Amino acid sequence: MSTLLEELALLSHESANGRAGTYLDLGLGGAVLYELALAGRIGLDGKKVRVLDPTPTGDAVVDARLAAIAADKPRSPHALVDRTAKGLLPAVREALVASGALRHERTKALRIFTVNRYRSSDRNATADARARLASAARNGRAFDERTQALLSLVAAVRLEKSLFPDRQTRPSRREIKAFAEAHWVGAATRKAIANRDGANAAATSGS
């Protein structure tokens, strides 16, 4: 079974013409926390995230983050999403390229600048994820925790327009917000993205 990191990364690269979605790194940070939360390794203690069980899950990328969280001080959920996201995107992409799920392409823009693109080697690789997400969107809820987690992350990183191009079947903004915040990890991912938007806006206005 694919991990949430793999599914989110593949869906994002399919939807962005080989380029990572703007918030994919934070989405992957949220995916790690979801994997750990669903496995009972972390949980909320008041307003902080704490390690409940440091036992490795068997996934090298997730377990490296679990060890880092255990060695760190407890942090707020959105701060932990941001911290967990650091350096995660290259690691996930490299693993997907190594497995053959993604194909790395280097091209030149204006014959000067190197452009890196990562394209799906097999669109069928996300067929199951797309079918589960479509079903969840139609029914207004997912029928299993992992699909709910993936839908929450898709909503948080704003992939819904790419995954649901038909406006008639696309969830409304209210539904997207509800999906994204149905679990504390989804809410934290959404807040981390909002904080980045705010920081970018402040930097732009101050320049």
C-alpha positions as CSV (number, residue, x, y, z in Angstrom):
1,M,0.0,0.0,0.0
2,S,1.3,3.5,-0.9
3,T,2.0,5.9,1.9
4,L,0.3,9.3,2.2
5,L,3.6,11.0,1.2
6,E,3.8,9.0,-2.0
7,E,0.2,9.5,-3.0
8,L,0.3,13.3,-2.2
9,A,3.6,13.7,-4.1
10,L,2.4,11.8,-7.1
11,L,-0.9,13.6,-7.3
12,S,0.8,17.0,-6.9
13,H,3.3,16.4,-9.7
14,E,0.6,15.1,-12.0
15,S,-1.4,18.2,-11.4
16,A,1.5,20.6,-11.8
17,N,3.0,19.6,-15.2
18,G,6.0,18.0,-13.6
19,R,6.6,20.8,-11.1
20,A,5.8,20.5,-7.4
21,G,2.8,22.3,-6.1
22,T,3.5,25.5,-4.2
23,Y,2.7,24.0,-0.8
24,L,3.7,20.4,-1.4
25,D,6.6,20.5,1.1
26,L,4.2,21.5,3.9
27,G,1.7,19.0,2.6
28,L,4.3,16.3,3.0
29,G,5.1,17.5,6.5
30,G,1.5,17.1,7.3
31,A,1.5,13.6,5.6
32,V,4.3,12.5,7.9
33,L,2.4,13.7,11.0
34,Y,-0.7,11.9,9.7
35,E,1.2,8.7,9.3
36,L,2.6,9.0,12.8
37,A,-0.8,10.0,14.3
38,L,-2.7,7.1,12.6
39,A,0.0,4.7,13.8
40,G,-0.4,5.9,17.4
41,R,3.1,7.3,17.5
42,I,2.2,11.0,18.2
43,G,-0.8,12.9,19.6
44,L,-2.0,16.2,21.0
45,D,-1.3,17.0,24.6
46,G,-3.1,20.3,25.1
47,K,-1.7,22.6,22.5
48,K,1.5,20.7,21.9
49,V,2.3,17.5,19.9
50,R,4.1,14.8,21.9
51,V,5.5,11.4,21.0
52,L,3.3,8.7,22.5
53,D,5.4,5.7,21.2
54,P,8.9,6.1,19.8
55,T,8.8,2.6,18.2
56,P,9.8,2.9,14.4
57,T,7.0,2.3,11.9
58,G,9.2,0.6,9.3
59,D,9.2,3.6,6.9
60,A,12.7,5.1,6.8
61,V,11.5,8.7,5.9
62,V,8.7,8.7,8.5
63,D,10.9,7.1,11.2
64,A,13.7,9.7,10.7
65,R,11.1,12.4,11.4
66,L,9.7,10.5,14.4
67,A,13.2,10.4,15.9
68,A,13.7,14.1,15.3
69,I,10.3,14.9,16.9
70,A,11.2,12.7,19.9
71,A,14.6,14.5,20.3
72,D,13.0,17.9,20.1
73,K,10.9,19.9,22.5
74,P,7.1,19.6,22.1
75,R,5.8,22.1,19.5
76,S,2.5,23.4,18.4
77,P,0.9,21.4,15.5
78,H,1.4,24.0,12.8
79,A,5.0,24.7,13.9
80,L,5.7,21.0,13.8
81,V,4.3,20.7,10.2
82,D,6.7,23.5,9.1
83,R,9.7,21.9,10.9
84,T,8.9,18.4,9.7
85,A,8.6,19.7,6.1
86,K,12.2,20.9,5.9
87,G,14.2,18.9,3.4
88,L,11.4,16.4,3.0
89,L,10.4,17.1,-0.6
90,P,13.8,16.1,-2.1
91,A,13.9,12.9,0.0
92,V,10.4,11.8,-1.1
93,R,11.1,12.7,-4.8
94,E,14.4,10.8,-4.8
95,A,12.7,7.7,-3.3
96,L,9.9,7.9,-5.9
97,V,12.5,8.2,-8.7
98,A,14.5,5.3,-7.3
99,S,11.3,3.2,-7.3
100,G,10.4,4.2,-10.8
101,A,7.2,6.0,-9.9
102,L,8.6,9.4,-10.9
103,R,10.8,10.2,-13.9
104,H,13.3,13.1,-13.4
105,E,13.7,15.4,-16.5
106,R,16.2,18.3,-16.8
107,T,15.5,20.9,-19.4
108,K,16.9,24.4,-20.2
109,A,14.8,27.6,-20.1
110,L,16.0,30.3,-22.5
111,R,19.0,27.9,-23.0
112,I,20.4,29.2,-19.7
113,F,18.4,28.1,-16.6
114,T,18.1,24.5,-15.6
115,V,14.5,23.4,-15.0
116,N,13.8,20.2,-13.1
117,R,10.6,18.3,-13.7
118,Y,9.4,15.1,-12.1
119,R,6.7,13.3,-14.1
120,S,4.7,10.3,-13.2
121,S,5.9,7.2,-15.0
122,D,2.5,5.6,-14.8
123,R,-0.7,7.6,-14.3
124,N,-2.4,4.4,-13.2
125,A,-0.2,4.6,-10.0
126,T,-2.7,7.2,-8.6
127,A,-5.9,5.7,-10.0
128,D,-6.8,4.2,-6.7
129,A,-6.1,7.4,-4.8
130,R,-8.2,9.5,-7.3
131,A,-11.1,7.0,-7.1
132,R,-11.1,7.2,-3.3
133,L,-10.9,11.0,-3.3
134,A,-13.7,11.3,-5.9
135,S,-15.9,9.0,-3.8
136,A,-15.2,10.9,-0.6
137,A,-15.9,14.2,-2.4
138,R,-19.2,12.9,-3.7
139,N,-20.3,11.5,-0.3
140,G,-19.0,14.4,1.7
141,R,-16.9,12.0,3.8
142,A,-14.3,9.3,3.5
143,F,-15.0,5.7,4.6
144,D,-11.5,5.1,6.0
145,E,-9.0,7.1,7.9
146,R,-6.3,7.1,5.3
147,T,-8.6,8.4,2.6
148,Q,-9.8,11.1,5.0
149,A,-6.2,12.0,5.7
150,L,-5.3,12.3,2.0
151,L,-8.5,14.3,1.3
152,S,-7.6,16.6,4.1
153,L,-4.1,17.2,2.7
154,V,-5.3,17.7,-0.8
155,A,-7.7,20.3,0.5
156,A,-5.0,22.0,2.6
157,V,-2.4,22.3,-0.2
158,R,-5.1,23.5,-2.6
159,L,-5.0,20.7,-5.2
160,E,-8.8,20.4,-5.5
161,K,-9.1,22.4,-8.8
162,S,-6.6,20.1,-10.4
163,L,-8.1,16.9,-9.0
164,F,-11.7,18.0,-9.5
165,P,-11.7,20.1,-12.7
166,D,-15.4,19.8,-13.2
167,R,-17.0,22.6,-11.1
168,Q,-20.2,20.6,-10.8
169,T,-18.4,17.8,-8.9
170,R,-15.8,19.9,-7.1
171,P,-16.4,20.4,-3.4
172,S,-17.4,23.9,-2.3
173,R,-15.0,26.2,-0.4
174,R,-16.9,25.4,2.8
175,E,-16.6,21.7,2.2
176,I,-12.9,22.0,1.3
177,K,-12.3,23.9,4.6
178,A,-14.2,21.2,6.5
179,F,-12.2,18.4,4.8
180,A,-8.9,20.2,5.5
181,E,-9.7,20.7,9.2
182,A,-11.4,17.5,10.0
183,H,-8.3,16.3,11.9
184,W,-5.8,18.3,13.9
185,V,-3.0,17.4,11.4
186,G,-5.1,18.8,8.5
187,A,-5.9,21.9,10.5
188,A,-2.2,22.4,11.3
189,T,-1.2,21.9,7.7
190,R,-3.7,24.5,6.6
191,K,-2.5,26.9,9.3
192,A,1.2,26.4,8.3
193,I,0.2,27.3,4.7
194,A,-1.7,30.3,5.8
195,N,1.3,31.5,7.8
196,R,3.5,31.1,4.8
197,D,1.1,33.1,2.7
198,G,1.1,35.9,5.3
199,A,4.9,35.9,5.4
200,N,5.1,36.1,1.6
201,A,2.6,38.9,1.5
202,A,4.5,40.9,4.2
203,A,7.8,40.4,2.3
204,T,6.2,41.6,-0.9
205,S,4.6,44.6,0.6
206,G,7.9,45.5,2.4
207,S,10.1,45.3,-0.7
